Amino acid sequence: MALQRRRLGQDKRRAELLVAAERLLRRDGAAVRVEDIVAEAKAAKGTFYTCFATWDDMLEAVRAQKLSELERLLVPVLATRPVRTSLLADVAVTSIDFIVALGGLHDVLFHSAFTLTRPLPENTRPPARIAEILRHGQQAGVFAPCDPEPMGALIFAMMHETADRIAAGANRKRSLAALKLALDRIVKVSNDGSSFRPRRRT
């Protein structure tokens, strides 16, 4: 019983440190230090290293929480049947809004030196997930044929740039409309079963 109480206490402290870390990293990005997090959580510095062996362990825990949160947001989007031509655009909008809401967390978790020492598994990286969606739409006969892996990387680059623009103050509605148009032209299949081809101007 004593061991169980100690474990519950440590789990609670760990959760409190993660909440504090997320709050500060979202606001201040890479400027945050261990001292800031323990002060925010009203904990001793030693408590941090009891819960996390290293700074990167803490970041990995925060990243896992955020990715799980995104997955929960995407579940109803991906579960809709039958597969619709707007699926990729719906996934993109959900993901972009999530990225923008991360604030300073985004760069720390996905674009700092941390990502070099703790890279995401290849099959969980966004381009790979988009490639899965492309294959799924092609199998359902609603997406035009393409090579999913390189196209997934290109689409993610478009999504990332759109998120960056919105985060920097660009008009969200216009930015998302432009992305949706581009995605529609990539995935659309015409009534005769061929992929979309823009008309040649005369």
N, C-alpha and C positions, 0 to 999 in steps of 0.2 A: 504493500500500500504506500509506504514511504517513497519507494522508487517511482510509483505511478504518479504521486503528487509532484515529485521533482520534475518528471517528464512533462506533465501538464503545464507546470510553471515555465519550463524552458520553451515549450511550444508557444505559449502565450507571449513570452518575451520576443521570440523570433518573429511572430506575426506583427507585434507592435513595431519592431525595427523595420520590417518590410514596408509597413504602412508609412512610417516616417521617411524611409529612403525614397519611396515612390513620390511622396508629396514634394520633397526637396529637389529630387532629380528632375521632376516635371517642371518645377519653377526655375531652378538654377543650373540645370545641366551638369556639365563636367566640373564645375567649380565646387561641387559638394564633396566633403570629406567625412571620414568616420566620425570625427568630433562633432560635426554638425548633426549627423544622424542620431547619435546617442543623446545629444542635448535635446533634439526634437522629441525623441522617445522617452526622455527623462530616465535614461538608463546609464549605468557605468560603462566606461570604455571596455572594460574586461568582459562585460556581458556580450558585446558585439562579437568578440572573438570566441566566446563560448558557443555562440549560435552559428557563426560563420568562420571557417578556418582562414579565409582570405577575402579581400574586397571583391575579387572576381566571383567567388562563391555566392556572395550576396547579390551581385548583379545577375548572375545566372538564375537565381531564385526569382528575382523581380521579372526577368525576361520570360521565364516559364509561366509566371502568373499572367503576364500581359498576353502572351500567345494563346494561353487557354481562354482568356477573355475574348480574344478575337475569334477563336474557334466557335465559342458559344454564340457569338453574333452571326456567324456565317452558317450555322446549322440550319436555321429555317430557310435561308436563301438557297442553299444547296439541296435541300430536301424537297423543294417544290416540284411537283410532277404535273403534266409532262415537262420535259426539258424545253425551255423557251429560248428564243434567240437573244433575249435580254439578260440571260443568266450571267454572262461574263461582265456586262456593264453593272449589274446589281452587285456582284462580288467586288468589283472595282470601287464602286461608290462606298460600300460598307467599309472596305479596307482603307480607303483614302480618309474618310471621316475619322476612323480610328487612329490612323497615323497622325493626323493633324492634332487630335485631342491629346496625344502623348506629350506634346510640347518638347521640353528639353530632354525628356526620357528617350525620345526617338534616336537622337544622335549618340547618346551614351550607350544604349543597348544594341544599336545596329550599325554604328559608324565610328566607333572608337577603337583603341588598341585592344580592348576587351574582346572584340569579335575575332581578332587574330588568334588569341589564345584559347577562346571558347567558341569556335564557329558552330553555326547551326548544322545539324545533320543534313546532308544533301537533299534527302527526300522531303524535308520540312521547309526548305528554302522557298520563298515566294515564287520564283520562276518555275520550280518543279510542280508546285501546287497548281499554278495556272495551266501548265502543260497537261496535268490530270484533267482539269475542267475542259480543255480543248478536246482531248481524246473522248471524254464523256459526251460532249456535244456532237462530235463527229459520228460516234457510234449511234447516237439517237437520230442522226440524219438532219440536224438543224444547223450545224456549223459547217462552213466550207472546208474542204481538204487543205491541210497545211502540215508542215513539220512541227509537231508540238513543242519540242524542246527549245529550238532557237526562237520560235514565235512567242513562247512563254517568256523568254528573257526580254524580248523586245516590248511585249505588252507591259511587263513589270516596270521597265524603264519609263514607259509612258505614264503609268500610274504614279510612280515615284516622283517624276517631274511635276505632275499635276498636284500631288500632295504638297510638294515644296513651294509651288507657286501660291497655293491657297494659304499655306502657313505664313508666307511672306506678305500676304495682304491682297492677293489677286481675287477677283470676283469669283465666288464659289460656283454660282449658277452657270456663268459663261465657261469656266474652266471645265466643269463636269460635262456640259453640253458638247464641248469640242472633243473631249475624250470619248463620250458615248458615240459620237458620229464616227470617229476613227475606228472604234471597236466594231461598230455595226458593219463597216465596210470590210473589216477583216473577216468576220464570221458569217456574214449573211449568205444564204443560199437562195437563189431565185426560184421561181415556180417550176422551171424546167429542170431543177436539180443542179444547175451549174452555180459556181461561185460568183459573187458580185463582181462585175467589171464596170468601171465608170465609163460613161459615154465619151467617145472621142469628139472633141470640139471641131466644128467645121469652120 
